[in-house]
Amino acid sequence: MMRRKKKGSISSKTEKMLALQSAKAEDVEFSAMEADHDDVEAIRRGEAADQRQLKEILDEQ
């Protein structure tokens, strides 16, 4: 989560990119052999959400 210096301030591109990277760096264990259809679909939705979020961050600049 991004921390703002004061309420109402706008985060810089660097702060936004660091927040996105830290969110992606979560330690999650995944086994493709044990994944079911719902797991694979959740991964696809997560990747799509990451791309939308990155596009939104870059468009704000």
C-alpha positions in Angstrom: 0.0 0.0 0.0 1.3 3.5 -0.9 2.0 5.8 2.0 1.3 9.4 1.4 3.3 12.2 3.1 0.1 14.1 3.8 -3.5 13.6 3.1 -4.5 14.7 -0.4 -1.0 14.6 -1.9 -0.5 12.9 -5.2 1.9 10.0 -5.4 4.8 10.2 -7.8 5.3 7.7 -10.7 8.2 6.2 -8.7 6.0 5.7 -5.6 3.3 4.1 -7.7 5.7 1.7 -9.4 7.3 0.7 -6.1 3.8 0.0 -4.7 2.9 -2.1 -7.7 6.2 -4.1 -7.5 5.8 -4.8 -3.8 2.3 -6.0 -4.4 3.6 -8.4 -7.2 6.4 -9.6 -4.9 4.1 -11.4 -2.5 5.4 -14.8 -1.6 2.8 -17.3 -3.0 3.3 -21.0 -3.4 1.8 -22.4 -6.6 1.8 -25.9 -8.1 0.7 -26.2 -11.7 0.2 -29.9 -11.1 -2.3 -29.3 -8.4 -4.1 -26.3 -9.9 -7.7 -26.8 -10.9 -9.7 -24.8 -13.5 -10.7 -22.1 -10.9 -7.0 -21.6 -9.9 -6.0 -21.1 -13.5 -8.9 -18.7 -14.1 -7.9 -16.7 -11.0 -4.3 -16.4 -12.3 -5.6 -15.1 -15.7 -7.9 -12.6 -14.0 -5.0 -11.4 -11.7 -2.7 -10.9 -14.7 -5.3 -8.9 -16.5 -5.9 -6.8 -13.4 -2.2 -6.2 -13.1 -2.0 -5.0 -16.7 -5.0 -2.7 -16.2 -3.5 -1.2 -13.1 -0.1 -0.7 -14.8 -1.8 1.0 -17.7 -3.8 3.2 -15.3 -0.6 4.2 -13.5 1.2 5.0 -16.8 -1.7 7.0 -18.2 -1.8 9.2 -15.1 1.7 10.5 -16.0 
